[in-house]
Amino acid sequence: MAPATLPATVYRLAGIAPTTDAMFEATSTGRLAAPGVDVMELDIDGSPAVLYFRQHPPSKAGWTPGLSALTGVSLPLIRQDCEAVLIVAAEPYVYGIGFGQGYLAVVDSREPGFGLHCALRAVDPARVRDVDRRALGGLPRHDSTYVPDGIPIGGVGIRDYAELVKKLGGLIKAADLGLNHRESVSVEGADGLRLPIPLEPTAFRALLHRLNEISEREVPPDFERLEAIRPVGSESLRDKLDALLDEALRGQGDARLHVAVPVALVDLRHEARSYRIKVGSVAIVREELDLDDLRRRCKVQHCTSPSVALRDGTIEMCADREGKEPIGRARAIRWFEAVAAIGSRIYQLSDGEWYECGAGYVESMRHRLQELIVPESEVTMLPWRAGESEEKYNMRMQNTFGRGRYLCLDRQFSRTRQQRRGKGYEACDGLTDRHTLVHVKAAHSSEPLSHQFAQALISIRTLYNEPDARTKFSAKVAELSGGLLTVPENFVPGKIVLAILLKGKELTPDSLYPFAQVALVALADTLQRDHGAIVEVVGIPSNSSAEKGSGEPDCTTT
């Protein structure tokens, strides 16, 4: 039975009218104008299209000479490849799909970031499979997270203001793409959008128009922060930053330069045996990318600035040592990362775009605090009485709810192989019948909250990493609850509640002490990223505020 779909990467092409003549004129250049390329005009269910295809001549595999030299065996092995490019209109846009190495022909025409833009509007935020991001303002680090079954985006642990998401993949409902061969499908978005394309012409045309519609959607709230960091919009500022880049490329100035692999090509880096560098009129081949070597290539361009030469030039990743078998290509500027400062502001060049480091930090921090501080948690915290100690408060919580629903574990210390000095560690102040760890603190400054956050971090890591800690915790819960509340010996926390009484004020994102704001967000992001543990923060009312109402409420877990 013939397959109903074919995995492919769909690119949106920029600045091309959706007509046959315009598509042909815009794309019949470079690789698609090479000798041996055939071209056909098509109609796909009423949409104009242009198909390019080429059969490459037979050639000797690039690795055979080396293998022959190693083994002493003559290997007359021949390879033959082919490629095709389909350009098709879906008014008001034009799309390009490469088959084989055909995608190399649409590199320069594609709309940057189109695939990521669509993925952020189509992928289920609870079923994210892979994320690639770049650090901003620090080390030139590329991080990649891949979870085959998919996880909520919060579990990836993205630092909103310090990391730039460049690729995202996950699961979406097949019906959202007009597909019906399965319930859900996987997509991956960077510059292009990789997805299963239907092979029936009407369904294929409908898919492209569905992409038009998806690209116009509002981004879901869970993904909003991934689009919060925008490229520098001011042309004059970009010119200033490019001038600083020019100085760095000439070996002058204070900007820091690093060689980087474009995100779209990261997955191919282990296949690369050489790089074909064309910055200027003459191409050179190198087995490795060297920063000083690339600088020298830029400096010989006397007719223009080094940064302009990089934006006009290309670097191809090749599967052979001679640079004759390209497997990926990108503008040369995308192979550089740079960090430059103008006054007190710091900017980073990443994948050919300038970004301000830390832009949106305050707004991002406030948004995250609004997520963490909840009006109601699964356990309703009793009003804190004047002069009441933390231990007495937790005992009153236990007496009110009963040991089977809220067990007081305040000042119940345990020693483990790691926590073997002194009293040991305290797992939590209270445990609910849903196996949620509750950490309680009354605070008039950031210092007590720092202790609370440290206790939560140590507790989670100890229970996750030390088998004897889990065994002792299970035994202690059974003992202190009289068997009314139990947890298994392999128990690891999935959720913690930080219950906080801010003395003299209500707990809000604005009222929380500035140092504690930063520490709280860091704690929540760390626990979610490293252990998948959810953090909730709930305010504890003071007894004086409760007396203004109708008295102490009938508190129950919900």
Buried (B, 14 or more C-beta within 10 A) or exposed (E): EEEBBEEBBBBBBBEBBBEBEBBBEBBBEEBBEEEEBEBEEBEBEEBBBBBBBBEEEEEEBBBBEEEBEEEEEEEEEEEEEEBBBBBBBBEEBBBBBBBBBBBBBBBBBBBBBBBBBBBBBBBBBBBBBBBBBBBBBEEBEBBEBEBEEBBBBBBBBBBBBBBBBBBBBBBBBBEBBBBEEEEBBBBBBBBBBBBBBBEEBEBBBBBBBBBBEBBEEEBBEBBBBBBBBEBBEEEEBBEBBBBBBBBBBEEEBEBEBBBBBBBBBBBBEEEBBBBBBBBBEEBEBBEEBEEEEBBEBBEEBEEBBBBBBBBBBBBBBBBBBEBEBBBBBBBBBBBBBBBBBEEEEBBBBBBBBBBBBBBBBEEBBBBBBEBBBEEEBBBBBBBBBEEBEBEBBBBBBBEBBEBBBBBBBBEBEBBBEBBEEEEBBBBBBBBBBEBBBBBBBBBEEBEBBBEBBEBBBBBBBBBBBBEEBBBBBBBBBBEBBEEBBEBEEEBBBBBBBBBBBBEEEEBEBEEBBEEBBBBBBEBBBBBBBBBBBBBBBBBBBBBEEBEEEEEBEEBEBE
